Amino acid sequence: MSINIEVVHETDFLDIAAIYQFYVENTLATFEIKAPHAKELIERWQRHIEMPFIVARLREEVVGFAYVRPYHQRCAYKSTVEDSVYVHPQHTQKGIGARLLENLLKACQDKTIKEIIARIAIWENSASSINLHKKFGFQEKGCLTNVGFKFNRFVDTVLLQKSIYPS
């Protein structure tokens, strides 16, 4: 299986929306309740177009995506971002998430990004996301309890952090 990691293109967002819809509707991997359409995802991307956003492509099909967005809007946080990595549910456990995160981190090194935060919901399937981030040097920094409410339950999150350019 030959997976190519590429910079996202606007034409990728139909596939991205389909992947993301699965996670919104079936998992706690995201706290969105209603899956956004491709047009909304394009608008979000365009608001932060200078930030790294990549896709994993198997032949012509997007089978995963990863990106960073500002961690917070206040100016003092300008060198800190939050990452997201999603892999098509039929292509998990094949190393695609690792390839995406590895390439995302490299893309962040080319920017003025110093810190990357991963905020991961704690649920039945979160261990793979936590372990993926730890594999790439993210360190657990704490837990926020009951900060999300989805599927009629409160959900905790774990915060992990990686310094791109340590002090």
C-alpha angles and dihedrals in degrees: 000000000000111000119188120202111212142165111269121260127201089248090062094068098087089061092041091051091051093051093045092047090062092054094045094049100038111026147041091235087107130028093218110119100195119043112240119231122243091262092058091047090051090052091051091050092049091053088062101024092144090064121090115266119169139174135210110226128197104194101313097334123097106229098173145001140200134188145158128229132183112291091216135357097233113105095238089066094054095117094048124084139176120229133216128192124185129176125192106263091239091055104047122123092034099102095260093121090052092050090049095048093045091053093042090055091050090051090051091055088063091058133062090265116134105168133034122197125200114198108192126182114233109235141123095294102034097099092082092054093046092047092047091056093044089052087062095048102269112148125211110248104175151306131262113206126218094352096136132050118197135141089016095299139094115246132204125216132212120216121216126182137196127189113219092189108022117215 
